[in-house]
Amino acid sequence: MKTLLTIFITTIFGISYAQNYSLLSTNRQCLFNDGNYCLRIDSIATNNADTEYYNYKQILDYNGCFRYSHTSWLGKFVTKSNNNVWNFIDTNNDTLILKPNFAIGAKWYAGNVFSASDTARIDSVYQTTFLGITDSIKSIKVYGNNFTKQILISKNYGIIKFIDINDKYTTLALAGITNPNVGLQNLNGADVFDFQTGDEFHTVYYNHTYLNPGNLKIEEYTKHSIVSSIANSLGITIVDSMYKVKKTYQRIYINNVPIETTST
């Protein structure tokens, strides 16, 4: 019985250790830089012994066109092996290989994302505080042709510093996470519709057409305020009484010269 208990405890600790320095998590959203770069794994797949991670589709700028159908900054997808080896596949099917469980000083072939043959090395391990969280950090240096990229991995929270896999130049720094919610957070419905009694809405309407004689332009301004409001069970505010108009004006221009203004 004592032998069985020892084996059981060893198995538990072995599983726990395997989760250290895991780069991606399915139960946490991460925002980087000013929030334009987001990490939220919305689907996974199994390919033999590997797990494939897919970041959610994002609206990104590609040569002046904003599309949601392209790959994210993580690349097309990411694979993780049972021994915590990660492969990031970019839009050209090039690969960045990271091995965060290796010891300090360990080196390996890191793929071909940055050059024909990249190498990587565990540079250091240290404890630091980020977003108010204290954790152990591994620094990985990736070496290509005449450059060095640094990647920082938190033992319990994943990526702290990374690179846009697709453009190869943009450095990403962690700005906020969920679970726990610290740092920069995405807006939700309760944030957007957090209306309170007395809040004001200022709207301006422009009507400008060159077909009108004398280049006529009409500008209308309205200021409303909320008379009363209530919050539902989700924390989203519902306007109980419609806006009360506090001030309006209409201004008419000809050739950008105001000729008439009416106010109420």
C-alpha positions as CSV (number, residue, x, y, z in Angstrom):
1,M,0.0,0.0,0.0
2,K,2.9,2.4,0.8
3,T,4.4,1.6,-2.6
4,L,1.2,2.4,-4.5
5,L,0.8,5.7,-2.5
6,T,4.4,6.8,-3.5
7,I,3.7,6.1,-7.2
8,F,0.5,8.1,-7.1
9,I,2.1,11.2,-5.5
10,T,5.0,11.0,-8.0
11,T,2.5,11.0,-10.9
12,I,0.7,14.0,-9.6
13,F,3.9,16.1,-9.3
14,G,5.1,14.9,-12.7
15,I,1.9,16.2,-14.3
16,S,2.1,19.5,-12.5
17,Y,5.7,20.0,-13.5
18,A,4.9,19.4,-17.2
19,Q,2.5,22.4,-17.2
20,N,5.3,24.9,-16.2
21,Y,6.2,27.4,-18.8
22,S,3.3,26.5,-21.0
23,L,3.2,29.3,-23.6
24,L,-0.6,29.2,-24.4
25,S,-3.7,28.7,-22.3
26,T,-7.3,28.0,-23.4
27,N,-8.8,29.6,-20.2
28,R,-7.1,33.0,-20.4
29,Q,-7.2,36.0,-22.7
30,C,-4.1,38.2,-23.1
31,L,-3.7,41.7,-24.5
32,F,-0.4,43.0,-25.8
33,N,1.0,46.5,-26.4
34,D,-2.0,48.9,-26.6
35,G,-4.5,46.1,-26.9
36,N,-4.4,45.8,-30.7
37,Y,-2.7,42.4,-30.3
38,C,-4.9,39.8,-28.6
39,L,-4.3,36.2,-27.7
40,R,-7.5,34.1,-27.1
41,I,-7.3,30.4,-28.2
42,D,-10.8,29.6,-29.5
43,S,-10.2,26.1,-30.8
44,I,-7.7,23.2,-30.5
45,A,-7.2,20.0,-32.4
46,T,-5.2,16.8,-31.9
47,N,-2.7,15.6,-34.5
48,N,-1.2,12.3,-33.4
49,A,0.6,13.2,-30.2
50,D,0.6,16.9,-30.7
51,T,-2.0,19.5,-29.8
52,E,-2.7,22.3,-32.3
53,Y,-3.8,25.7,-31.0
54,Y,-5.7,28.3,-33.1
55,N,-6.0,31.9,-32.1
56,Y,-9.3,33.6,-32.8
57,K,-9.8,35.5,-36.1
58,Q,-8.9,39.2,-35.9
59,I,-9.3,42.2,-38.1
60,L,-5.8,43.0,-39.2
61,D,-4.3,45.4,-41.7
62,Y,-2.6,43.7,-44.7
63,N,-1.3,46.1,-47.3
64,G,-4.0,48.6,-46.5
65,C,-6.9,46.1,-46.5
66,F,-8.5,45.2,-43.2
67,R,-9.6,41.6,-43.2
68,Y,-10.5,39.0,-40.6
69,S,-9.8,36.0,-42.6
70,H,-6.0,36.2,-42.4
71,T,-3.8,34.5,-39.7
72,S,-3.1,36.3,-36.4
73,W,0.2,37.5,-35.1
74,L,0.7,33.9,-33.8
75,G,0.8,32.6,-37.3
76,K,-1.5,30.0,-38.9
77,F,-1.5,27.8,-35.8
78,V,0.7,26.5,-33.0
79,T,1.6,23.0,-32.1
80,K,2.6,21.6,-28.7
81,S,4.2,18.2,-28.1
82,N,3.9,16.1,-25.0
83,N,7.4,17.3,-23.8
84,N,6.4,21.0,-24.1
85,V,8.1,21.7,-27.4
86,W,6.2,24.5,-29.3
87,N,6.1,25.1,-33.1
88,F,4.7,28.4,-34.4
89,I,3.8,28.1,-38.1
90,D,3.7,31.4,-40.0
91,T,1.9,32.4,-43.2
92,N,4.8,31.0,-45.3
93,N,4.7,27.7,-43.4
94,D,8.1,28.5,-41.8
95,T,8.5,27.4,-38.2
96,L,9.7,28.9,-34.9
97,I,10.6,26.1,-32.4
98,L,10.6,26.9,-28.7
99,K,11.6,24.6,-25.9
100,P,10.9,26.5,-22.6
101,N,11.5,23.4,-20.3
102,F,15.2,23.3,-21.3
103,A,17.8,24.3,-18.7
104,I,19.8,27.5,-18.7
105,G,22.4,27.5,-21.5
106,A,20.7,24.8,-23.6
107,K,20.7,25.5,-27.3
108,W,18.6,24.0,-30.2
109,Y,17.7,24.5,-33.8
110,A,14.8,27.0,-33.7
111,G,13.4,26.7,-37.2
112,N,13.5,29.2,-40.1
113,V,11.1,32.1,-39.4
114,F,13.8,34.7,-39.1
115,S,16.6,33.2,-41.3
116,A,17.4,30.0,-43.1
117,S,18.5,28.4,-39.9
118,D,17.6,30.0,-36.6
119,T,19.1,28.9,-33.2
120,A,17.7,29.5,-29.7
121,R,19.1,29.4,-26.2
122,I,17.7,29.5,-22.7
123,D,19.5,32.7,-21.6
124,S,18.4,33.1,-18.0
125,V,15.8,32.3,-15.4
126,Y,14.8,34.9,-12.8
127,Q,11.9,36.1,-10.7
128,T,10.2,39.4,-11.5
129,T,6.9,41.3,-11.1
130,F,4.6,42.1,-14.1
131,L,1.1,43.5,-13.9
132,G,1.3,43.2,-10.2
133,I,2.1,39.4,-10.4
134,T,5.3,37.9,-9.1
135,D,6.5,34.9,-11.0
136,S,9.5,33.0,-12.4
137,I,10.5,34.1,-16.0
138,K,12.5,32.3,-18.6
139,S,14.4,34.4,-21.2
140,I,14.9,32.7,-24.6
141,K,17.2,34.3,-27.1
142,V,16.6,33.5,-30.8
143,Y,19.5,34.1,-33.1
144,G,19.2,34.7,-36.9
145,N,21.4,36.5,-39.4
146,N,22.9,39.5,-37.6
147,F,20.1,39.9,-35.1
148,T,18.8,38.6,-31.8
149,K,15.2,38.3,-30.6
150,Q,14.2,37.9,-27.0
151,I,11.2,36.0,-25.8
152,L,10.0,36.0,-22.2
153,I,7.9,33.1,-20.8
154,S,6.2,33.2,-17.4
155,K,6.1,29.9,-15.4
156,N,2.4,30.2,-14.7
157,Y,1.0,32.8,-17.1
158,G,2.7,32.1,-20.5
159,I,3.9,34.7,-22.9
160,I,5.2,38.0,-21.4
161,K,7.2,39.2,-24.4
162,F,7.0,37.9,-28.0
163,I,7.3,38.7,-31.7
164,D,4.7,39.1,-34.4
165,I,5.4,35.8,-36.2
166,N,4.2,37.2,-39.5
167,D,6.0,40.6,-39.8
168,K,9.1,39.5,-37.8
169,Y,9.7,43.0,-36.5
170,T,6.9,44.0,-34.1
171,T,7.8,43.2,-30.4
172,L,4.8,42.4,-28.2
173,A,4.7,43.2,-24.5
174,L,2.0,41.8,-22.2
175,A,-0.4,44.5,-21.2
176,G,-3.2,42.6,-19.5
177,I,-4.7,39.1,-18.8
178,T,-7.9,37.5,-17.6
179,N,-8.2,34.8,-15.0
180,P,-7.1,36.7,-13.0
181,N,-8.2,40.1,-14.5
182,V,-5.2,42.4,-14.2
183,G,-3.8,45.1,-16.4
184,L,-5.5,46.2,-19.7
185,Q,-8.9,44.6,-20.3
186,N,-11.2,44.3,-23.3
187,L,-14.4,46.3,-23.1
188,N,-17.6,44.3,-22.4
189,G,-21.3,45.2,-22.6
190,A,-21.4,46.5,-19.0
191,D,-18.5,48.9,-19.8
192,V,-20.0,50.2,-23.0
193,F,-23.5,50.7,-21.7
194,D,-22.7,52.0,-18.3
195,F,-25.1,54.9,-18.6
196,Q,-26.0,56.8,-15.4
197,T,-28.7,59.4,-14.7
198,G,-27.3,62.8,-15.8
199,D,-24.9,61.4,-18.5
200,E,-24.9,63.6,-21.6
201,F,-24.7,62.7,-25.3
202,H,-23.5,65.3,-27.8
203,T,-24.2,64.6,-31.4
204,V,-23.4,66.7,-34.5
205,Y,-25.0,66.1,-37.9
206,Y,-23.6,67.5,-41.1
207,N,-25.3,67.8,-44.5
208,H,-22.9,69.1,-47.1
209,T,-23.6,68.8,-50.8
210,Y,-22.0,70.6,-53.7
211,L,-25.2,70.3,-55.7
212,N,-26.8,73.0,-53.6
213,P,-26.5,76.6,-54.9
214,G,-23.7,78.5,-53.2
215,N,-22.1,75.4,-51.7
216,L,-24.7,75.1,-48.9
217,K,-23.8,73.2,-45.7
218,I,-26.0,72.6,-42.8
219,E,-24.7,71.7,-39.3
220,E,-27.0,70.5,-36.5
221,Y,-26.0,70.0,-32.9
222,T,-28.0,68.3,-30.2
223,K,-27.2,67.7,-26.5
224,H,-29.2,65.0,-24.6
225,S,-29.2,63.9,-21.0
226,I,-30.5,60.7,-19.4
227,V,-33.3,61.3,-17.0
228,S,-33.3,57.9,-15.3
229,S,-31.8,54.4,-15.8
230,I,-31.8,50.9,-14.3
231,A,-29.3,48.1,-14.5
232,N,-30.2,44.5,-15.6
233,S,-28.8,41.3,-14.1
234,L,-25.8,41.5,-16.5
235,G,-24.8,44.9,-15.2
236,I,-25.9,46.6,-18.5
237,T,-27.7,49.8,-18.0
238,I,-31.1,50.2,-19.6
239,V,-32.4,53.8,-20.2
240,D,-35.6,53.9,-18.2
241,S,-36.6,57.3,-19.5
242,M,-35.6,58.5,-23.0
243,Y,-33.1,61.3,-23.4
244,K,-34.2,64.8,-22.5
245,V,-33.1,67.3,-25.1
246,K,-31.1,70.0,-23.3
247,K,-29.8,72.1,-26.2
248,T,-29.9,72.2,-30.0
249,Y,-28.8,74.5,-32.7
250,Q,-28.8,74.5,-36.5
251,R,-26.2,76.5,-38.4
252,I,-26.3,77.2,-42.2
253,Y,-23.2,77.9,-44.2
254,I,-22.7,79.2,-47.7
255,N,-19.1,78.9,-49.0
256,N,-18.1,78.0,-45.4
257,V,-19.4,81.3,-44.1
258,P,-22.2,81.0,-41.4
259,I,-25.2,82.9,-42.5
260,E,-27.8,81.7,-40.0
261,T,-27.9,80.1,-36.6
262,T,-31.0,79.0,-34.7
263,S,-30.8,77.7,-31.1
264,T,-33.2,76.2,-28.7
